[in-house]
Amino acid sequence: MPISALTSKYQATIPRMVRETLHLAAGDRVEFLVAHDGAVSVRKAPEPVNELQALEATLAPEWSSDDDETAYADL
């Protein structure tokens, strides 16, 4: 099982086995998927179709909770 340590800036090197499996290259973006049970998986992020979708992809996880939906439902 590949292991990587976090730096003081919370950065980690993606181990070679993972990079090769996901066909990652320098500059590629990765996506972290968090399951309800706390399990986390990583995959190569899909390419955004346009600039607006790229922006939405950076904001969506921050504003997608049930509490946010309830709080802003009347806007």
PDB file of N, CA, C and O in Angstrom:
ATOM      1  N   MET A   1       0.850  -1.172   0.000  1.00  0.00           N
ATOM      2  CA  MET A   1       0.000   0.000   0.000  1.00  0.00           C
ATOM      3  C   MET A   1       0.895   1.234   0.000  1.00  0.00           C
ATOM      4  O   MET A   1       1.712   1.405   0.905  1.00  0.00           O
ATOM      5  N   PRO A   2       0.749   2.103  -1.015  1.00  0.00           N
ATOM      6  CA  PRO A   2       1.566   3.323  -1.073  1.00  0.00           C
ATOM      7  C   PRO A   2       1.205   4.286   0.069  1.00  0.00           C
ATOM      8  O   PRO A   2       0.037   4.437   0.429  1.00  0.00           O
ATOM      9  N   ILE A   3       2.222   4.923   0.620  1.00  0.00           N
ATOM     10  CA  ILE A   3       2.043   5.896   1.704  1.00  0.00           C
ATOM     11  C   ILE A   3       2.785   7.170   1.345  1.00  0.00           C
ATOM     12  O   ILE A   3       3.851   7.132   0.730  1.00  0.00           O
ATOM     13  N   SER A   4       2.205   8.306   1.738  1.00  0.00           N
ATOM     14  CA  SER A   4       2.838   9.596   1.522  1.00  0.00           C
ATOM     15  C   SER A   4       2.661  10.427   2.788  1.00  0.00           C
ATOM     16  O   SER A   4       1.641  10.318   3.467  1.00  0.00           O
ATOM     17  N   ALA A   5       3.649  11.253   3.103  1.00  0.00           N
ATOM     18  CA  ALA A   5       3.586  12.109   4.286  1.00  0.00           C
ATOM     19  C   ALA A   5       3.182  13.532   3.877  1.00  0.00           C
ATOM     20  O   ALA A   5       3.495  13.987   2.777  1.00  0.00           O
ATOM     21  N   LEU A   6       2.490  14.214   4.770  1.00  0.00           N
ATOM     22  CA  LEU A   6       2.108  15.606   4.523  1.00  0.00           C
ATOM     23  C   LEU A   6       3.250  16.539   4.893  1.00  0.00           C
ATOM     24  O   LEU A   6       3.966  16.312   5.868  1.00  0.00           O
ATOM     25  N   THR A   7       3.408  17.593   4.100  1.00  0.00           N
ATOM     26  CA  THR A   7       4.373  18.634   4.430  1.00  0.00           C
ATOM     27  C   THR A   7       3.723  19.619   5.392  1.00  0.00           C
ATOM     28  O   THR A   7       2.546  19.470   5.721  1.00  0.00           O
ATOM     29  N   SER A   8       4.449  20.600   5.837  1.00  0.00           N
ATOM     30  CA  SER A   8       3.893  21.620   6.729  1.00  0.00           C
ATOM     31  C   SER A   8       2.805  22.448   6.048  1.00  0.00           C
ATOM     32  O   SER A   8       2.021  23.117   6.722  1.00  0.00           O
ATOM     33  N   LYS A   9       2.753  22.406   4.716  1.00  0.00           N
ATOM     34  CA  LYS A   9       1.705  23.108   3.959  1.00  0.00           C
ATOM     35  C   LYS A   9       0.578  22.161   3.546  1.00  0.00           C
ATOM     36  O   LYS A   9      -0.228  22.489   2.676  1.00  0.00           O
ATOM     37  N   TYR A  10       0.530  20.996   4.170  1.00  0.00           N
ATOM     38  CA  TYR A  10      -0.496  19.977   3.901  1.00  0.00           C
ATOM     39  C   TYR A  10      -0.471  19.466   2.467  1.00  0.00           C
ATOM     40  O   TYR A  10      -1.512  19.132   1.902  1.00  0.00           O
ATOM     41  N   GLN A  11       0.703  19.407   1.891  1.00  0.00           N
ATOM     42  CA  GLN A  11       0.872  18.858   0.550  1.00  0.00           C
ATOM     43  C   GLN A  11       1.457  17.459   0.675  1.00  0.00           C
ATOM     44  O   GLN A  11       2.191  17.157   1.616  1.00  0.00           O
ATOM     45  N   ALA A  12       1.118  16.608  -0.297  1.00  0.00           N
ATOM     46  CA  ALA A  12       1.637  15.243  -0.298  1.00  0.00           C
ATOM     47  C   ALA A  12       2.032  14.873  -1.717  1.00  0.00           C
ATOM     48  O   ALA A  12       1.429  15.342  -2.682  1.00  0.00           O
ATOM     49  N   THR A  13       3.038  14.040  -1.837  1.00  0.00           N
ATOM     50  CA  THR A  13       3.429  13.497  -3.134  1.00  0.00           C
ATOM     51  C   THR A  13       2.532  12.305  -3.434  1.00  0.00           C
ATOM     52  O   THR A  13       2.326  11.445  -2.577  1.00  0.00           O
ATOM     53  N   ILE A  14       2.004  12.256  -4.643  1.00  0.00           N
ATOM     54  CA  ILE A  14       1.207  11.103  -5.045  1.00  0.00           C
ATOM     55  C   ILE A  14       2.189  10.001  -5.444  1.00  0.00           C
ATOM     56  O   ILE A  14       2.991  10.183  -6.359  1.00  0.00           O
ATOM     57  N   PRO A  15       2.126   8.879  -4.769  1.00  0.00           N
ATOM     58  CA  PRO A  15       3.082   7.800  -5.050  1.00  0.00           C
ATOM     59  C   PRO A  15       3.037   7.345  -6.514  1.00  0.00           C
ATOM     60  O   PRO A  15       1.996   7.410  -7.167  1.00  0.00           O
ATOM     61  N   ARG A  16       4.180   6.888  -7.007  1.00  0.00           N
ATOM     62  CA  ARG A  16       4.328   6.482  -8.408  1.00  0.00           C
ATOM     63  C   ARG A  16       3.245   5.477  -8.820  1.00  0.00           C
ATOM     64  O   ARG A  16       2.657   5.609  -9.893  1.00  0.00           O
ATOM     65  N   MET A  17       2.983   4.480  -7.979  1.00  0.00           N
ATOM     66  CA  MET A  17       1.988   3.460  -8.331  1.00  0.00           C
ATOM     67  C   MET A  17       0.618   4.109  -8.610  1.00  0.00           C
ATOM     68  O   MET A  17      -0.081   3.714  -9.543  1.00  0.00           O
ATOM     69  N   VAL A  18       0.248   5.094  -7.804  1.00  0.00           N
ATOM     70  CA  VAL A  18      -1.032   5.784  -7.975  1.00  0.00           C
ATOM     71  C   VAL A  18      -0.997   6.651  -9.229  1.00  0.00           C
ATOM     72  O   VAL A  18      -1.947   6.653 -10.012  1.00  0.00           O
ATOM     73  N   ARG A  19       0.097   7.390  -9.421  1.00  0.00           N
ATOM     74  CA  ARG A  19       0.231   8.237 -10.634  1.00  0.00           C
ATOM     75  C   ARG A  19       0.115   7.401 -11.891  1.00  0.00           C
ATOM     76  O   ARG A  19      -0.570   7.783 -12.839  1.00  0.00           O
ATOM     77  N   GLU A  20       0.790   6.251 -11.899  1.00  0.00           N
ATOM     78  CA  GLU A  20       0.764   5.401 -13.090  1.00  0.00           C
ATOM     79  C   GLU A  20      -0.617   4.785 -13.292  1.00  0.00           C
ATOM     80  O   GLU A  20      -1.096   4.694 -14.422  1.00  0.00           O
ATOM     81  N   THR A  21      -1.256   4.365 -12.212  1.00  0.00           N
ATOM     82  CA  THR A  21      -2.586   3.772 -12.316  1.00  0.00           C
ATOM     83  C   THR A  21      -3.601   4.772 -12.858  1.00  0.00           C
ATOM     84  O   THR A  21      -4.451   4.419 -13.675  1.00  0.00           O
ATOM     85  N   LEU A  22      -3.509   6.030 -12.397  1.00  0.00           N
ATOM     86  CA  LEU A  22      -4.453   7.068 -12.823  1.00  0.00           C
ATOM     87  C   LEU A  22      -3.993   7.809 -14.080  1.00  0.00           C
ATOM     88  O   LEU A  22      -4.684   8.704 -14.568  1.00  0.00           O
ATOM     89  N   HIS A  23      -2.813   7.429 -14.604  1.00  0.00           N
ATOM     90  CA  HIS A  23      -2.237   8.098 -15.783  1.00  0.00           C
ATOM     91  C   HIS A  23      -2.119   9.611 -15.551  1.00  0.00           C
ATOM     92  O   HIS A  23      -2.530  10.419 -16.384  1.00  0.00           O
ATOM     93  N   LEU A  24      -1.549   9.966 -14.401  1.00  0.00           N
ATOM     94  CA  LEU A  24      -1.376  11.376 -14.044  1.00  0.00           C
ATOM     95  C   LEU A  24      -0.054  11.908 -14.565  1.00  0.00           C
ATOM     96  O   LEU A  24       0.951  11.198 -14.609  1.00  0.00           O
ATOM     97  N   ALA A  25      -0.079  13.165 -14.955  1.00  0.00           N
ATOM     98  CA  ALA A  25       1.130  13.872 -15.376  1.00  0.00           C
ATOM     99  C   ALA A  25       1.180  15.199 -14.626  1.00  0.00           C
ATOM    100  O   ALA A  25       0.175  15.643 -14.070  1.00  0.00           O
ATOM    101  N   ALA A  26       2.340  15.822 -14.612  1.00  0.00           N
ATOM    102  CA  ALA A  26       2.497  17.120 -13.954  1.00  0.00           C
ATOM    103  C   ALA A  26       1.455  18.089 -14.501  1.00  0.00           C
ATOM    104  O   ALA A  26       1.268  18.190 -15.713  1.00  0.00           O
ATOM    105  N   GLY A  27       0.781  18.796 -13.607  1.00  0.00           N
ATOM    106  CA  GLY A  27      -0.231  19.768 -14.004  1.00  0.00           C
ATOM    107  C   GLY A  27      -1.640  19.206 -14.038  1.00  0.00           C
ATOM    108  O   GLY A  27      -2.605  19.969 -14.090  1.00  0.00           O
ATOM    109  N   ASP A  28      -1.779  17.874 -14.008  1.00  0.00           N
ATOM    110  CA  ASP A  28      -3.118  17.290 -13.968  1.00  0.00           C
ATOM    111  C   ASP A  28      -3.773  17.634 -12.638  1.00  0.00           C
ATOM    112  O   ASP A  28      -3.100  17.844 -11.630  1.00  0.00           O
ATOM    113  N   ARG A  29      -5.092  17.687 -12.658  1.00  0.00           N
ATOM    114  CA  ARG A  29      -5.853  17.949 -11.442  1.00  0.00           C
ATOM    115  C   ARG A  29      -6.413  16.635 -10.925  1.00  0.00           C
ATOM    116  O   ARG A  29      -6.775  15.756 -11.707  1.00  0.00           O
ATOM    117  N   VAL A  30      -6.485  16.503  -9.606  1.00  0.00           N
ATOM    118  CA  VAL A  30      -7.067  15.314  -8.999  1.00  0.00           C
ATOM    119  C   VAL A  30      -8.278  15.727  -8.177  1.00  0.00           C
ATOM    120  O   VAL A  30      -8.384  16.865  -7.718  1.00  0.00           O
ATOM    121  N   GLU A  31      -9.178  14.787  -8.004  1.00  0.00           N
ATOM    122  CA  GLU A  31     -10.416  15.025  -7.274  1.00  0.00           C
ATOM    123  C   GLU A  31     -10.470  14.039  -6.112  1.00  0.00           C
ATOM    124  O   GLU A  31     -10.185  12.854  -6.287  1.00  0.00           O
ATOM    125  N   PHE A  32     -10.834  14.521  -4.933  1.00  0.00           N
ATOM    126  CA  PHE A  32     -10.955  13.681  -3.757  1.00  0.00           C
ATOM    127  C   PHE A  32     -12.436  13.460  -3.486  1.00  0.00           C
ATOM    128  O   PHE A  32     -13.200  14.417  -3.364  1.00  0.00           O
ATOM    129  N   LEU A  33     -12.837  12.208  -3.394  1.00  0.00           N
ATOM    130  CA  LEU A  33     -14.232  11.852  -3.157  1.00  0.00           C
ATOM    131  C   LEU A  33     -14.354  11.318  -1.744  1.00  0.00           C
ATOM    132  O   LEU A  33     -13.708  10.331  -1.391  1.00  0.00           O
ATOM    133  N   VAL A  34     -15.183  11.964  -0.933  1.00  0.00           N
ATOM    134  CA  VAL A  34     -15.342  11.581   0.466  1.00  0.00           C
ATOM    135  C   VAL A  34     -16.701  10.898   0.628  1.00  0.00           C
ATOM    136  O   VAL A  34     -17.741  11.497   0.355  1.00  0.00           O
ATOM    137  N   ALA A  35     -16.683   9.650   1.072  1.00  0.00           N
ATOM    138  CA  ALA A  35     -17.916   8.888   1.285  1.00  0.00           C
ATOM    139  C   ALA A  35     -18.478   9.195   2.678  1.00  0.00           C
ATOM    140  O   ALA A  35     -17.774   9.716   3.542  1.00  0.00           O
ATOM    141  N   HIS A  36     -19.735   8.869   2.875  1.00  0.00           N
ATOM    142  CA  HIS A  36     -20.386   9.114   4.173  1.00  0.00           C
ATOM    143  C   HIS A  36     -19.714   8.353   5.307  1.00  0.00           C
ATOM    144  O   HIS A  36     -19.757   8.787   6.459  1.00  0.00           O
ATOM    145  N   ASP A  37     -19.091   7.219   4.989  1.00  0.00           N
ATOM    146  CA  ASP A  37     -18.425   6.440   6.043  1.00  0.00           C
ATOM    147  C   ASP A  37     -17.014   6.938   6.339  1.00  0.00           C
ATOM    148  O   ASP A  37     -16.303   6.346   7.150  1.00  0.00           O
ATOM    149  N   GLY A  38     -16.601   8.040   5.675  1.00  0.00           N
ATOM    150  CA  GLY A  38     -15.283   8.615   5.916  1.00  0.00           C
ATOM    151  C   GLY A  38     -14.204   8.108   4.980  1.00  0.00           C
ATOM    152  O   GLY A  38     -13.077   8.600   5.016  1.00  0.00           O
ATOM    153  N   ALA A  39     -14.525   7.140   4.146  1.00  0.00           N
ATOM    154  CA  ALA A  39     -13.547   6.648   3.178  1.00  0.00           C
ATOM    155  C   ALA A  39     -13.292   7.725   2.122  1.00  0.00           C
ATOM    156  O   ALA A  39     -14.212   8.429   1.706  1.00  0.00           O
ATOM    157  N   VAL A  40     -12.057   7.839   1.704  1.00  0.00           N
ATOM    158  CA  VAL A  40     -11.681   8.836   0.710  1.00  0.00           C
ATOM    159  C   VAL A  40     -11.018   8.135  -0.464  1.00  0.00           C
ATOM    160  O   VAL A  40     -10.171   7.261  -0.280  1.00  0.00           O
ATOM    161  N   SER A  41     -11.410   8.526  -1.672  1.00  0.00           N
ATOM    162  CA  SER A  41     -10.741   8.013  -2.863  1.00  0.00           C
ATOM    163  C   SER A  41     -10.299   9.191  -3.710  1.00  0.00           C
ATOM    164  O   SER A  41     -10.832  10.295  -3.601  1.00  0.00           O
ATOM    165  N   VAL A  42      -9.325   8.936  -4.545  1.00  0.00           N
ATOM    166  CA  VAL A  42      -8.787   9.987  -5.399  1.00  0.00           C
ATOM    167  C   VAL A  42      -8.867   9.511  -6.841  1.00  0.00           C
ATOM    168  O   VAL A  42      -8.660   8.332  -7.129  1.00  0.00           O
ATOM    169  N   ARG A  43      -9.168  10.437  -7.746  1.00  0.00           N
ATOM    170  CA  ARG A  43      -9.199  10.106  -9.164  1.00  0.00           C
ATOM    171  C   ARG A  43      -8.754  11.318  -9.962  1.00  0.00           C
ATOM    172  O   ARG A  43      -8.734  12.439  -9.454  1.00  0.00           O
ATOM    173  N   LYS A  44      -8.403  11.086 -11.198  1.00  0.00           N
ATOM    174  CA  LYS A  44      -8.046  12.178 -12.084  1.00  0.00           C
ATOM    175  C   LYS A  44      -9.311  12.997 -12.320  1.00  0.00           C
ATOM    176  O   LYS A  44     -10.354  12.445 -12.671  1.00  0.00           O
ATOM    177  N   ALA A  45      -9.223  14.288 -12.131  1.00  0.00           N
ATOM    178  CA  ALA A  45     -10.402  15.147 -12.285  1.00  0.00           C
ATOM    179  C   ALA A  45     -10.765  15.270 -13.754  1.00  0.00           C
ATOM    180  O   ALA A  45      -9.890  15.401 -14.610  1.00  0.00           O
ATOM    181  N   PRO A  46     -12.062  15.226 -14.040  1.00  0.00           N
ATOM    182  CA  PRO A  46     -12.474  15.423 -15.431  1.00  0.00           C
ATOM    183  C   PRO A  46     -12.159  16.845 -15.879  1.00  0.00           C
ATOM    184  O   PRO A  46     -12.176  17.781 -15.079  1.00  0.00           O
ATOM    185  N   GLU A  47     -11.877  16.988 -17.143  1.00  0.00           N
ATOM    186  CA  GLU A  47     -11.596  18.316 -17.689  1.00  0.00           C
ATOM    187  C   GLU A  47     -12.883  19.136 -17.726  1.00  0.00           C
ATOM    188  O   GLU A  47     -13.900  18.651 -18.220  1.00  0.00           O
ATOM    189  N   PRO A  48     -12.861  20.370 -17.213  1.00  0.00           N
ATOM    190  CA  PRO A  48     -14.057  21.212 -17.296  1.00  0.00           C
ATOM    191  C   PRO A  48     -14.359  21.541 -18.753  1.00  0.00           C
ATOM    192  O   PRO A  48     -13.453  21.721 -19.566  1.00  0.00           O
ATOM    193  N   VAL A  49     -15.645  21.614 -19.064  1.00  0.00           N
ATOM    194  CA  VAL A  49     -16.065  21.889 -20.439  1.00  0.00           C
ATOM    195  C   VAL A  49     -15.822  23.348 -20.797  1.00  0.00           C
ATOM    196  O   VAL A  49     -15.456  23.657 -21.931  1.00  0.00           O
ATOM    197  N   ASN A  50     -16.021  24.239 -19.844  1.00  0.00           N
ATOM    198  CA  ASN A  50     -15.782  25.654 -20.115  1.00  0.00           C
ATOM    199  C   ASN A  50     -15.359  26.371 -18.830  1.00  0.00           C
ATOM    200  O   ASN A  50     -15.294  25.759 -17.764  1.00  0.00           O
ATOM    201  N   GLU A  51     -15.081  27.637 -18.937  1.00  0.00           N
ATOM    202  CA  GLU A  51     -14.569  28.414 -17.812  1.00  0.00           C
ATOM    203  C   GLU A  51     -15.568  28.477 -16.659  1.00  0.00           C
ATOM    204  O   GLU A  51     -15.167  28.417 -15.497  1.00  0.00           O
ATOM    205  N   LEU A  52     -16.862  28.597 -16.960  1.00  0.00           N
ATOM    206  CA  LEU A  52     -17.879  28.658 -15.914  1.00  0.00           C
ATOM    207  C   LEU A  52     -17.929  27.346 -15.134  1.00  0.00           C
ATOM    208  O   LEU A  52     -18.042  27.363 -13.908  1.00  0.00           O
ATOM    209  N   GLN A  53     -17.846  26.218 -15.823  1.00  0.00           N
ATOM    210  CA  GLN A  53     -17.846  24.937 -15.129  1.00  0.00           C
ATOM    211  C   GLN A  53     -16.591  24.769 -14.284  1.00  0.00           C
ATOM    212  O   GLN A  53     -16.642  24.159 -13.216  1.00  0.00           O
ATOM    213  N   ALA A  54     -15.482  25.296 -14.743  1.00  0.00           N
ATOM    214  CA  ALA A  54     -14.249  25.225 -13.960  1.00  0.00           C
ATOM    215  C   ALA A  54     -14.420  26.006 -12.659  1.00  0.00           C
ATOM    216  O   ALA A  54     -13.990  25.546 -11.602  1.00  0.00           O
ATOM    217  N   LEU A  55     -15.041  27.177 -12.728  1.00  0.00           N
ATOM    218  CA  LEU A  55     -15.286  27.978 -11.535  1.00  0.00           C
ATOM    219  C   LEU A  55     -16.265  27.263 -10.607  1.00  0.00           C
ATOM    220  O   LEU A  55     -16.044  27.199  -9.398  1.00  0.00           O
ATOM    221  N   GLU A  56     -17.330  26.734 -11.164  1.00  0.00           N
ATOM    222  CA  GLU A  56     -18.321  26.023 -10.357  1.00  0.00           C
ATOM    223  C   GLU A  56     -17.692  24.840  -9.631  1.00  0.00           C
ATOM    224  O   GLU A  56     -18.039  24.565  -8.482  1.00  0.00           O
ATOM    225  N   ALA A  57     -16.785  24.151 -10.277  1.00  0.00           N
ATOM    226  CA  ALA A  57     -16.139  22.991  -9.669  1.00  0.00           C
ATOM    227  C   ALA A  57     -15.349  23.375  -8.425  1.00  0.00           C
ATOM    228  O   ALA A  57     -15.206  22.564  -7.511  1.00  0.00           O
ATOM    229  N   THR A  58     -14.836  24.600  -8.379  1.00  0.00           N
ATOM    230  CA  THR A  58     -14.074  25.025  -7.204  1.00  0.00           C
ATOM    231  C   THR A  58     -14.992  25.448  -6.068  1.00  0.00           C
ATOM    232  O   THR A  58     -14.578  25.424  -4.909  1.00  0.00           O
ATOM    233  N   LEU A  59     -16.233  25.838  -6.371  1.00  0.00           N
ATOM    234  CA  LEU A  59     -17.146  26.333  -5.345  1.00  0.00           C
ATOM    235  C   LEU A  59     -18.169  25.301  -4.886  1.00  0.00           C
ATOM    236  O   LEU A  59     -18.604  25.337  -3.735  1.00  0.00           O
ATOM    237  N   ALA A  60     -18.554  24.396  -5.752  1.00  0.00           N
ATOM    238  CA  ALA A  60     -19.645  23.472  -5.463  1.00  0.00           C
ATOM    239  C   ALA A  60     -19.487  22.705  -4.147  1.00  0.00           C
ATOM    240  O   ALA A  60     -20.440  22.659  -3.370  1.00  0.00           O
ATOM    241  N   PRO A  61     -18.333  22.105  -3.864  1.00  0.00           N
ATOM    242  CA  PRO A  61     -18.235  21.345  -2.617  1.00  0.00           C
ATOM    243  C   PRO A  61     -18.442  22.202  -1.372  1.00  0.00           C
ATOM    244  O   PRO A  61     -18.920  21.712  -0.349  1.00  0.00           O
ATOM    245  N   GLU A  62     -18.088  23.459  -1.460  1.00  0.00           N
ATOM    246  CA  GLU A  62     -18.196  24.348  -0.308  1.00  0.00           C
ATOM    247  C   GLU A  62     -19.648  24.706  -0.006  1.00  0.00           C
ATOM    248  O   GLU A  62     -19.991  24.984   1.143  1.00  0.00           O
ATOM    249  N   TRP A  63     -20.500  24.702  -1.026  1.00  0.00           N
ATOM    250  CA  TRP A  63     -21.875  25.177  -0.865  1.00  0.00           C
ATOM    251  C   TRP A  63     -22.902  24.096  -1.159  1.00  0.00           C
ATOM    252  O   TRP A  63     -24.005  24.408  -1.608  1.00  0.00           O
ATOM    253  N   SER A  64     -22.576  22.856  -0.922  1.00  0.00           N
ATOM    254  CA  SER A  64     -23.498  21.805  -1.322  1.00  0.00           C
ATOM    255  C   SER A  64     -24.071  20.999  -0.157  1.00  0.00           C
ATOM    256  O   SER A  64     -24.540  19.878  -0.359  1.00  0.00           O
ATOM    257  N   SER A  65     -24.041  21.547   1.048  1.00  0.00           N
ATOM    258  CA  SER A  65     -24.574  20.790   2.181  1.00  0.00           C
ATOM    259  C   SER A  65     -26.088  20.984   2.284  1.00  0.00           C
ATOM    260  O   SER A  65     -26.633  21.949   1.749  1.00  0.00           O
ATOM    261  N   ASP A  66     -26.756  20.070   2.969  1.00  0.00           N
ATOM    262  CA  ASP A  66     -28.203  20.191   3.187  1.00  0.00           C
ATOM    263  C   ASP A  66     -28.527  21.456   3.976  1.00  0.00           C
ATOM    264  O   ASP A  66     -29.546  22.101   3.728  1.00  0.00           O
ATOM    265  N   ASP A  67     -27.657  21.814   4.935  1.00  0.00           N
ATOM    266  CA  ASP A  67     -27.885  23.034   5.716  1.00  0.00           C
ATOM    267  C   ASP A  67     -27.865  24.268   4.827  1.00  0.00           C
ATOM    268  O   ASP A  67     -28.680  25.173   5.005  1.00  0.00           O
ATOM    269  N   ASP A  68     -26.941  24.314   3.870  1.00  0.00           N
ATOM    270  CA  ASP A  68     -26.883  25.450   2.945  1.00  0.00           C
ATOM    271  C   ASP A  68     -28.130  25.513   2.076  1.00  0.00           C
ATOM    272  O   ASP A  68     -28.675  26.592   1.845  1.00  0.00           O
ATOM    273  N   GLU A  69     -28.579  24.365   1.595  1.00  0.00           N
ATOM    274  CA  GLU A  69     -29.789  24.331   0.770  1.00  0.00           C
ATOM    275  C   GLU A  69     -30.987  24.884   1.544  1.00  0.00           C
ATOM    276  O   GLU A  69     -31.790  25.644   1.001  1.00  0.00           O
ATOM    277  N   THR A  70     -31.097  24.500   2.795  1.00  0.00           N
ATOM    278  CA  THR A  70     -32.211  24.982   3.645  1.00  0.00           C
ATOM    279  C   THR A  70     -32.080  26.468   3.906  1.00  0.00           C
ATOM    280  O   THR A  70     -33.053  27.211   3.780  1.00  0.00           O
ATOM    281  N   ALA A  71     -30.887  26.907   4.268  1.00  0.00           N
ATOM    282  CA  ALA A  71     -30.668  28.311   4.632  1.00  0.00           C
ATOM    283  C   ALA A  71     -30.913  29.259   3.466  1.00  0.00           C
ATOM    284  O   ALA A  71     -31.396  30.374   3.662  1.00  0.00           O
ATOM    285  N   TYR A  72     -30.582  28.821   2.258  1.00  0.00           N
ATOM    286  CA  TYR A  72     -30.691  29.720   1.108  1.00  0.00           C
ATOM    287  C   TYR A  72     -31.846  29.361   0.182  1.00  0.00           C
ATOM    288  O   TYR A  72     -31.890  29.844  -0.949  1.00  0.00           O
ATOM    289  N   ALA A  73     -32.784  28.525   0.629  1.00  0.00           N
ATOM    290  CA  ALA A  73     -33.878  28.065  -0.210  1.00  0.00           C
ATOM    291  C   ALA A  73     -34.783  29.202  -0.692  1.00  0.00           C
ATOM    292  O   ALA A  73     -35.352  29.118  -1.781  1.00  0.00           O
ATOM    293  N   ASP A  74     -34.920  30.263   0.107  1.00  0.00           N
ATOM    294  CA  ASP A  74     -35.841  31.347  -0.268  1.00  0.00           C
ATOM    295  C   ASP A  74     -35.179  32.462  -1.072  1.00  0.00           C
ATOM    296  O   ASP A  74     -35.809  33.487  -1.334  1.00  0.00           O
ATOM    297  N   LEU A  75     -33.946  32.283  -1.458  1.00  0.00           N
ATOM    298  CA  LEU A  75     -33.261  33.328  -2.243  1.00  0.00           C
ATOM    299  C   LEU A  75     -33.598  33.225  -3.703  1.00  0.00           C
ATOM    300  O   LEU A  75     -33.112  34.021  -4.506  1.00  0.00           O
TER     301      LEU A  75
END
